[in-house]
Amino acid sequence: MFFRSPIVKFFNRIVNRVTVTVVLVALQIIWLAWAFWAFTAGRVWINGLLNALSLFIILYLVRKDENSAYKVGWIALIGFLPLLGGALYLAFGNKRPAKRLRLKMQAVDDAHKKDLAPQPENTAGLDARALGQCRYLERYGPYPAWQNTRTQYFACGEAMYPQLLADLEKAEKTIFLEFFIVSAGQMWDGVEQILRRKAAQGVDVRLIYDDFGSLLGLPSDFVIRMERAHIRCIPFNPVVPLLSLVMNHRDHRKIVVIDGTVAYTGGVNLADEYINVRSRFGYWKDAALRVEGDAAWNFTVMFLNFWNAFRAAETDYAPFRPRAGAAQTDGVVQPYADSPVDEEPVAETVYLNILAQAQQYVYIYTPYLAVGEEMMDALKNAAKRGVDVRLVLPGIPDKKLVFRLSRSYYLPLLRAGVRIFEFTPGFLHAKCWVSDDCTAVVGSINMDYRSLFLHFECGVLLQGSSQAAVLRDDVLAALKKCREVQVSDCHTSIPGTLLDSVLRLLSPLM
């Protein structure tokens, strides 16, 4: 009874991992600021060296082959803090993961490149533009394209959830799950019950979840509970109360693979708001894709490479290959991943290619809009040459400051002819692209700097699939529940304009 008292509940609410981490990081920042002031006060030669360092870093960034928004953000910060800026860049400016993490993951990826060998016969019937996109992903993903695969698009989490449970119930050998957010509640309870039962039957059940994304949703003994139930578990990049850029790199992927034959991805995490049994920011509009057949192999390798980088289990993936003849062909299906481990912006390039190749329309679902000049130019140029470009964003934000940042991009896009809609019933969390009834992408990749350059992400490229038209119809139906943004809606006060400019400038660093 004592532990249920209001005072104890309040104490438990404020004394948790999030609070402790925030307080300790804040104390580190205060201490570092004091130490810097004490070290530099009255020391002209030290100040001169720090100024020279900042100038050198600026010149270095001008020449560096780097995303322009990221470079401009750092140059602005260094210009504003000439003494401290150069040192800050040396400490936090490298957007690649820590060397130890990179080496572990790269070693596993290199060891299993043969498992992702291109399948030229699967792309033989594609036209030049579709073939070029597939070849890019095969070479730089590297993830092959497949036929003999059936896909099913889900327009919301609550439509996907019953099918997911049914597929989990059918599992005979393996269940692999990887999510950014796992949170206690009705959705996770339904999944967990099946996982426990299947693990008891001898099914190989594994779970990877992002520790930061799941920080508030899971009990402290979650891993212990799962392992006791024979559900092997990895919390990715565990949160520690240290001021470190490593915390930037999160596992934002959403993956389920069952028996190597059925896979799921999209924007849906394992939390109640994603199936609308819990209301957060109005109606939660999301999307998911079910993949059945040969293409599920890409997700299998994707998951196993991640798993074996942190908890080595097997070197031979052959036993996990999907059963032959499980599905009929519906276009070309190419699941792929993007990683900050390398320097290749796979996710952004796929999006840019779609915009460059579109002839009639490009419809886009995205919860956030915080992009660099390359993406802005591609969106505007597509609209200027007559392509019907439409962006659908939330009407009710989950993060007000990020929402304001997204809106700061509206005016130049609208003036170029891009149409922008806000989903009025609530928060739109889907990450989908569809173009010309023939090309589509469904995945976890937002249109912001974090998704495009810092996070581990995944998606599925569909070429010539019937589900492209299904996604198009879903967008057209959603537009009826949207408010179209006009140029007249984008005027702000001088203080508001200044705030928007600062947010735009610093968005890659946020």
Secondary structure, DSSP 8 states (H G I E B T S, - for coil): -GGGSHHHHHHHHHSSHHHHHHHHHHHHHHHHHHHHHHHHTT-HHHHHHHHHHHHHHHHHHHHS---HHHHHHHHHHHHHSHHHHHHHHHHH---S--HHHHHHHHHHHHHTGGGG---GGGGTT--HHHHHHHHHHHHHS----B-SEEEEEESSHHHHHHHHHHHHHT-SSEEEEEES-B-TTHHHHHHHHHHHHHHHTT-EEEEEEETTTTTTTS-TTHHHHHHHTTEEEEEES---SS--GGGG--B---EEEETTTEEEEES--BSGGGGTSS-SSBEEE--EEEEEETTHHHHHHHHHHHHHHHS---S--GGG---TT-S---SEEEEEEE-TTSS--HHHHHHHHHHHH-SSEEEEE-S-EE--HHHHHHHHHHHHTT-EEEEEEESS-SSHHHHHHHHTTHHHHHHHT-EEEEETTEEE---EEEETTTEEEEES--EEHIIIIISBEEEEEEES-THHHHHHHHHHHHHTTEEE--GGGG---HHHHHHHHHHHHHGGG-
